Amino acid sequence: MITLSTGIDEARLVKLLKDLVKIDSVNPSLVPGAAGEAEIAEYLREWMNARGMKATVTEIEPGRVNAVGVLKGSGGGKSLMLNGHTDTVGVDYMTIDPFDPKVEGNKLYGRGSADMKGGLVASMAAVDAIIEQGIELRGDIVIAGVCDEEFASIGTEHLMKDMRVDAAIVGEPTDSNIQVAHKGFAWIDVVTHGFAAHGSAYKIGIDAIAKMGHVLIGLEALQSILEEDQHQLVGPGSVHASIISGGQELSTYPDKCKLEVERRLIPGENREDIEIEMQNLLKSLSEDDPKFKADYEITFYRGPMEISPEEEICRLLQEESVKNGVEPRFVGGSGWMDTQIIYDKGIPAVAYGPSGKGYHGAVEWVDLDTVYHAAAVQAEVIKRFCA
């Protein structure tokens, strides 16, 4: 176990993490009828109030709740937000009891232990240590326990309508590395239009499903092009066909076919790039085939992000991690995180948290040594950033 000198109470940290894992906070947008975040938000509110923080809970949609606490500084210092999502994915397929946290060696098991109640607890333990030691800071510290990151991130999106801080750490599991970049994504509906007719009327009917085959070939060609542009931290962009539907009955030409597509973006790409790609693809297909008719719609979009490792928050995390015995790397992620919503407001935001396995899996666990380490590092970063 890593030896800490920052006042982190290890027994308290483990109890806090167990308490949070015991609370069912499965995202109801993923699993209809699931618990949501109301109970865990109330727990966080009580925990923050008990430590003299000004805590509020905000219900964004029924049962979808943020809990935010502020430890006010004396004034004139920089403010830091420690952000973590409280929702989890479903549990029906788990082979362990999801809400009965067990510690075996340095691993704590349970749903959300790694993704990402462990990271949230590291941030809470860091602030707890600051308060227990009576350290006075000029800047404010914000703890934000947000809902719905696993689906549409309505929690952080709502939070950032009014929140203004000088930097943010999102405690997602990063294996004790500092994640400064990640991919974005777009969900796209493509619809090809045919002409319904009796199955024998080949001169009249236009097969919308067959026309979609040309779109699929075009997407495959686009993937080859995307692979030529490699971002140094996150690799290339990508595109894939996810869901296809069309047709009504065997003896009728289908008049419509719908394809749901996901496009992953790398830093430097944006929504306009996706618009141009889709417009060019469909235009080229219609030029080659007068009977080809199609349209598209971007139904959901989240951008990529990248900040410089030279940002103060990055430098402090690196320096304090080294002091605590771990040399972190600056890394990128293939998945999307709430950091982008914060970054989009002009705020330097990084992901930094513990290690674990089984995110969204049948057996999930977090490495407690790395939770302690993340807490210790964040406590020291707070002292310096908010001094």
N, C-alpha and C positions, 0 to 999 in steps of 0.2 A: 504494500500500500504506500502511496506517495506521502511523504512527510510534509505537513503543511505548517506554516508559521503565520498564518493570516487570521487566526481566530475562528476558523470554520469549525462548528460543532458537528462532528461526524455522526454521532448518534441522533442528533436532532435532524440532520439532513436525511438520514435513512427513514426516520419516522415520518417526516414530511412527505417524502416520495411514496412511501407505503400508503399514506392517507389519500394522496391524489390518485394513485392507481386503483384503490378500492372504489373510487367513485366512478360509476358508469357515466361516461360522457361521449358515447358513440354518436356520431353525426347523423341526424335524422334525414338529411338530404341524401345520404348514402344508403341508409337503412330506414325505410319508412316506419315511423312509430318509435324510433330509438329515443334515448333519454335526452340528448342535447346537453347543453353546457350550464343550465341554470343552477344545478346543485354545486358543481365545482366552482362556479363564479361566486356563489355565496360563501363557500369555504374560503376562497381567496380574499374576499372582502373582510371577513372576520379576522383572518390572519393578518392582513395589512393594518386594519384598525387597531388591533392589539399591540402593534408596534409603533403606534403614533403616526402612521401614514394617513393621509386624507384619501379615503377609498370610496369609489362609486361603482355601481353596477348599472349597466345599460342594456335593456332588452331591445335588440335591433329588429328581430322578428319573434313571434311567439316561441319561447323556449330557447332562443338563440341569444346568448348573453355574454357581454364583455365585462371583465372586472379590471379596473385600473386604479392603481394607488400611486400617490406622489409623496415622496419624502422631500419636503421643502428645504432648500439651502438658505443661507443667510443673505444671498443676493450677489450679483455681479460675476457669478461663475457660469461655466458651461453646463448644460443639461444633457443627461444621458437616459435613453429609454432602453429597458431590457424587455424584449417582446417574446412571448411564447404562446403557441396555440394550445387550447385545452381540449379540443375535440379529438376523437380517435376514429379510426375505421372500425368496421364490424368485427364481431367475435365468434360468429356461429361455427366457423371452420377451425377454431383454435383447439389444440390438443392439450392445453393446460387451462386451469381456471383463470380466466382473464382478469378477474377482480379480487383475487386472493394472492397478493404479492408475496413471493418467497425469495429469500436470499440464500444462494448457494455459492460459497466462495466469494468472489468479488462481483457476482452477477445478481441483479434483482430482476425477477421475472414478472410479467404481467402486461396486459394491453396498455399501450401508451408509455410504458416504462422508458423506451428509447425515443419514440416518436409521439410527443416530445416532452413528456412530463419530467423526464430526467433533466433536460436542458432548462426547463422552467424552474425546477427546484434548485438547480445550480445558481441561477440568477437570484432567486429568493434568499438562498443561504448566504450569498455574497452581501446582499443588503442587510440581512439579519446581523451579520458580523460587523458591518459598519455601525449599525445602531447599538449593538451590545458593547462595542468598544468606545462609544461616545465620541466618535470622530465627527468633527464639525466641517461641513463643506459649504462652499458658496453656491455651487450649482445644485439644481434639482435632480433627483433620481426618480424615474418613472418605471413602475412594473406594470406591464400590460398583459393580462391573460385574455387572449382573444379567441373568438369562436370561428368555426367554419373554414379553417385553413385547408382542410382535407377536401373541400368541394369548391366553393366560389370565393372564399376569403372575404365574406361580408364583414367579418369582425375588424380586421386591420383596415379595410377600406373605409368603414364608418369611423374608426378611430382617427384616421389621418385626415378627416375633413377639418378637424380643429387642432390636432396635436402639432406642436412645434417644439422640436428639440434640436440639439446640435449634433447628435450622432445616435445611432441605435445598434444594439446587438440583438440578433434573433437567435435563440438558443437551440436551433435545429442540430441534430447529431452530425458532426463533421469530423469525427475521429480526432478531436483536439487540434484540427487544422483551422485555418482562417479562410472561409469561402468568400471570395471577392467578386465572383461572377457566376451567372447561371443562365440557362436557356429560357426563352419564352415559348409560348405556343399559341396557335390559332386553331379553332375548330371551324370547319367550313362545310356547308351543305352544297353539294352540286346536284342539280336536277337536269336530266336530259328529257326532252319532249319528243314523243312519237305520235302516231295516229292510230287510234283503236280501230280494229277491223276484224272480221271473221278470219280464223286461222287459215282459210283457203284463199283469202283475197290478198295474195302477195303483191299485186300491183298497186294496191291501195294502202295496206297496212305499213306502218313505219315502226320498227322495233326499238323502243326507247332503251331496253336493256342492252341490246347489241351496240347501240350508239355509245352507251356508257363504257363499253369495252375499249373504245378509242381513248376515253378519258383516263382509264386505268393504265393504258400503255404510255400515255403522256406523263402521268405521274411517275411511272417507273423511270422514264427518261430524265425527268426533273431531279429525281433522287441522285442519279449519276452526276448531274451537274453540281448539285449541292455538296457532294462529297469532295469536290475539287477545292473547296474553300474551308480550310481547317483553322478554327480558332485555337490558340495555344493552350487554353485552359479547359474548354468545353467540347472541342472537336467540331465536326461539321453540323450544319443544319440537316433536317430530315423531313420526309413526308411519307405518310402511309395511308392507305384506305382502311377504315375501321369497320364501317357497317354499310351494307348495301341492301336495298329493298326495291321491289317493283313487280308489276304484273298482277293480274286479277284471277285469271283462269287459263287453263291449258289451251283452249281453242280460240284465244283472243290475242291479237297483237297488243303488247303493253304500250299504253300511251304516256307512261311516266316511269322514270327510274331515279331513285334518290341514293346518292353516295355521301356518306359522312367521312370526312377527311380530317386528319390531324397533321399540322405542319409545325415542326419545332424550329425556333429561330435562335440564332447565335447573336451575341452582342455586336451591334453595328447594323443589324437588320431591324425592320419595323413593319408596321401594318401596311404601309404603302407598298413595300416590296411584295407582300403577299397579294395585294390587289393587282399589281402589275403582272405577277406570275399567272394568276388565274385568268385575267383578261387576255393575256397573250396566248395561253393554252387553248382557251375556248375559241378565240378568233382564228387561230391556225387550223383548228379542226373544222370549223365552219367553212373556211376557204377551200379546204380539200374536199368537202362533202356538202353540197347544197341542202341536203335533207337533215344535216346535223343542226339541232337547235338545243341550246342549253343555257342555263344561268346558274349563278352561285350566290351564296351569302355567307359572310363571316359571322357566325353566330356567337362566338366568344373569343376574346383576345386578351392575352397577358404578355407584356413585353419582356425581353431579356434585360439583364442589367450587368454592369461591370463598374467597379470603382478602383481607384489606384491603390496599390499596397502602400503608397507613401502617405495616405490619409492618416491623420493623427490616431484615430481609433484603431487602425490596422497596426500601426507602429507600436502602440502601447500593448495591445494584445500579444504581439510577437515578443516584445521585451519581457513582459511579465510571465509569459509561458516559459521562456528560456530560464528565467530565475527559478521557476518551480520545476525545472528538470526535463522539460519537453521542448524540443525544437520543432515548431510548427511550420507547415508549408502553406503558401498561398495557393489555393485550389479553386477550381470551378466545379459547378454541378450541372448534371444533365436535366435534373428536374427543376420545377419552378418553385419559388418560395415567396413569402410575404415581404422579404427584403426589397423586392422590386417596387411594391406599392409605396414603401417608405422612401426609397431612393428617388422615385418619381416626383417626390415633393422637394427635391433638392437637398436631402439629408443623407450624409454618408451612413450606409447601413451594411453590416456584414453578418454572416451566419457564423456562429462559433458555439460548439457544444461538445458533448461527450461521445463515446463510442457505444455501439450496440449492434444487435442483429435481430432479424425477424420483423423488420418494419412491414406492417400489413400482412404478416405471416402467421403461421399456425403456432409458433413459439417465439415470443418476443422477450428480449432482455436488454438491460443496459449495464455497462461496465461501471461499477460504483467508483473505482479508482479515478476514472475519467470524469465522473460527476464532481467528485471532490476537487479534482484539478481545475475544472472549469469554474467552480465556485471560488477557489483561491485566486485564480487569475483575474476574474471579474472584480473581486473585492479590491485588488490592488489597482486595477484599471480605473475603477470608480474614484479611488482616493486621488489619483493623479489627474484624471480628466475633469472631475467636478471640484477640484481644490479651490 
